[in-house]
Amino acid sequence: MFQLMQRKIRTIGTNEAEKFLSFNCYEGQRPIRPRHIGILAEEMIKGTFTLGLIAIARQGWNGAESMLANGQHQCSAILEVGEPIQAVVEEYDCKTPEDFALLYRTFDNNATRSLSEIALPEARALKLDWGRRFISIILSGISFIEGHNGVHKSKRVEFLKKYIREGRLIHDLFKPVIFPEYRHLARGAVVAAMIMTLRKDAAEAETFWEEVRDGENLRGNSPSLRLRNYLLSTTIGVGRGVTSPSLNAAASNREMYGKCIVAWNAYRRGDPTALKFYADKPLPKIA
C-alpha cells in the first residue's frame, strides 16, 4: 500500500513545474490534453484557479526515482501562463508497481480519467503489455460478465486480475491489430463470450474464435462462419430492430452474447445452426 510521506501547500512557479514534469516518465500516463491545459491556463489568468494538487511518488522498486502521479496538466498550464500558483504538493512512498497503480487511480479530478486510463497502470503492475484500446475492450467484456452497472471504475479495474489468463489468450487472438480487421470481435458482448468459452475449453475455443476472426476455408453452414457473418453485419444498438447509420442490423449486448454462445454450442456438437436466439429468452448454457 502506498504511504503519504509529506503534504504541503507550496508556491509552484515555472522552475518547479519543469522539475515536476521531468518526473512525468510513467509509461501508463494518459496523453497530455492541450484543450484542458488551455482551460486551466485561462482560469489562472482570470484568477479563478484556486488551489492545485500535485502528487509525486517515490518508486521503491526503481532506485527511489520520483514519478508524477498527478499534476501534468497543471504544471503545463503554469509554463504556458508563466505565473505561479498555490498547490498542495503530496509526496508518496510506493514500494511496488501495484502501489503506484492504486495511487494513480485515486486522482480522478479536473480532467476526469477514463476507465482505460486508470486501468493501464493496473495492467502494467500485473506485467501486461496491453494497450489502452485492448484494455478497454477486455473491461467491456468483464463488465458484461460481472454486471458492473453502478460500480465505480476504480473498482472495475481490479477485476483484470481475475481474467489475466483469458485476457492473454484474447490478446494473442487480436494480434497484430485490432482495427479494422477484427472490429467484429472488439465488442464487450463478444469478448464476454470469448472469455466464457476459453474457460470451458481453451484449445477448442482458440480454434473457434480464430475461425470467426478470419473466416478462412469454412463451409457455408459452419457455425463459426455463420457467427462471423452475423457479427460483420450487426451493430450494437439499444435493442433488437434498432438500425444504425451504416444500415446494418442492430442487436442488444445480451442478444449478441446469446448468439455467440449458440454458435459455440453448435460448433462443439458439430451441428449447423441458424443462430436463433432472442434477447427476451434465457441465455443458453455453455456446452
N, C-alpha and C positions, 0 to 999 in steps of 0.2 A: 504494500500500500504506500502511495506517495505521502510525504510528510511536509507540512508547511514549515519552513525554516525562518522566514522573515517576511514581514509585511510593513511597508512604509509608504506614506504619501510623499511623493517627490516631484520636483520640477523637472520635466523632461524636455530638453531642447534638442537641437539638431544633432549635436555630438552624441548625446545619449541615445537618440533614435537610431543613428547609424550603428552604434555599438550593438543595440538590441537586434537590429536587422541582420547583423553579422552572425547572430545566433540562429537565424531562421534557416536552418540546414536540414530540418526533418523532411525526409522524402515523402512522407504521407501528408505534408501540409497542403491545405487547399490552395488553388491558384489565387494570385492577387486579383482583386476585382477593382479595376480603375473607377468604375461608377461609384462604388462605396467609398473609395478614397476621396473622390470629389465631394460626396455628401458630408463626410467628416471634416474635410478642409473648409467647406462653406460654413459649417457650424462653428469651427474655430475662428474664422474671420469675423463672423457675426457676434461672437462671444457667447453663443448658446451651448457650446460644448462645455459640460460641467466638470466631470471627473473621469479620467480614463482608467483602464485596468490592463496592466501588462503582467504577464506571468512568465517566469524563467524557470526552467527545470535543470538541475544538475544531474547528468547521466552517471549513475553508479556503475553502469556496465560498459562505459566507453571513455575511460580515463577522466571522469569527472568533468567532461566538457559541458558547456552550457548549451541549452536548446530552447528556442522560443516556443512556448505553448499557447500564448495568446498575445495579440497586440500588433501583428504585422501591418494591418490597415491603419491603425492609429499612428504608428511610427512613420509610415509612408506619408500620411497626411501632414505630420509635423514637418517633414522635409519639404513637402510641397508648399506649405504656408510660410515656413521659416521662422515661426514663433513657437515658444514653449507652451506646454500645457501642464496642468496638475494631473497626476495619475497615481493610483495605488499600484505599487510595484511589489509583486509577490515572488518569493524565491522558494522553490520546492526541491526536495531530495527525492529522486526517483531511482530506486535500486535496480529495476528491471524494465524492459520494454513494455511489459504489461502495466506497470505502474504509470508510465508515461501515457499509454493509450487511455487509461482511465482518467488521468488528469486532463488530457486534451479534450475529451468529450464533456467535461464538466463546464467548459467555457462555450456557451451557446447563446451569446448575446450579440447585440448590434447586428451584424450581418449573420443571420441565422445559418448555422451549419446544416447541410443536408445529411440525410441518413448515410449516404455513401462516403461523405467527408469524415464523419465521426467513426465510420466503420473501418476506414483504411488503416488508421493506427492500430486498431484491434487486429486486423488481418496481418499487419507487419509483426506485431507482437507474437502472433501464432506462427510466424515464419512462412506466411503465404504470400506469394508474389503476384497475387491477383490485382488487376487494375480496377479503377473506380466503377467502370461500366459493368464489369463482370460481377463485382461485389453487389452492386445494386440489383442485378438480375437474380443472383443467388438469394439475397434477402427477400426479394419478392416471392420466390418460391417457398422459402421458410415461413414467411408471414401467412401464406395460404394454408400451410400445414398446421402451424401453431395457433392460428387465429389471433392475430396481433391487433385487431381493431381496438383503439383506445390505449394501447401500450406505448409508452414514450419511446422514442427512437434510441435513447441512451440504454434502455433495457433490451431492445430488439437486437442490437449488435452483439450482445452476449451469446445469442443463440448460434453464432458462427461456430463456436467451439463444438457444438453438438453435431454439426454437419460437415466437419472437415473432410472426412473420408469421401462422402458423396460429392462435396464441392470440388475436390481434386479431380475426381473422375469426370465430372461435368466440364471442368476447365480443360481437361485433355480433349474432350469431345468438341469443344468450341475452338480449339487451336486450329490454325494460327490467327483466325479472325472471327469476330462475332457478326459484324455487319459488312456488306449487306447479305452475304451468302446464307447466314444462319439466323436471319431475323425471325423466321417462323418458329425457331426454338427459344428465342430470347424473350420469353413471357413468363410471368410468375406461375400461371397455371400449368404450363408445360414443364417448367423446371421442377415444380412440386411433383408432377408425375414421374419425372426422371429420378428424383430423389427416392421416391417410394419404390419404384421398380428396381433401382440399384440396390436398395436394402433387401429386396426379395431375392434377387439373383443377379449379382453384379456382372458376371461374364455374359449372360444372355441379354441383360439389359443394355450393355455396351453395344452389342451387335445390333439389337433392335433400334437403338437411337442413332447409330451410325447409318442404318438404312433410311430412317426417317430424315436424317440430316442430308444425305447425298442423293437418295432415290435412284441408285445405280443397279442395273441388272435385276430388277424386281418384276415379278409377274403382275398383271393388271389387277388381280384380286388379292394381292398381298396386303395384309393388314398395315404393314409399315408404309407401303405406298399410298394406301387409302388415307392414312393419317397425315402423311406428308402433303398430299393434295388438299386435304381439308385445311390444314394449318396455313398453307400458302394462299388459300382463297378466303380466309376468315380473319377478321379483326376482333379485338376485344371491345365490346360495347357495354352499355348499361343493362342489356338484356337481349333475349332472343328476338330477332326480327328487326333490330336497330341497324340501320345502314350507316356507312362512313363515307366521307368524301371520295374515297377510292372506289366506291361502288361494290366493294367486297361485302360478303355476308358478315354479320357480327354475332358474337356469342358472349355470354357471361363467362367469367373466370370458372365458375362451377361447371358449366356445360363443357367448356373446353377441356378441363381436367377430366371430367367423366368420359369424354370421347377418347382421350389418350389412354385411359385405363381399359376401356372397351377394346381398343386396338391391341393393346398389350396382352390382354387375356386371350384374344383370338390368336395372336402370334404364338403364345405359349401352347395353345391347344392344336395349332396347325390348321386352323379353320379360317375361311374367308369371313368378312364382316361388312355390314352396311353402316357401321358406326352409329347405330341407333342409341341415342341417349338424350334425354331432355332434362333441363335444369330443375324441373319440379319433381324429379324422381330421386329416390335414394341413390347415393353414389355406389357404384359397383365395387365389390370386394376385389382385391388384387390377387390374381392367380399366381 
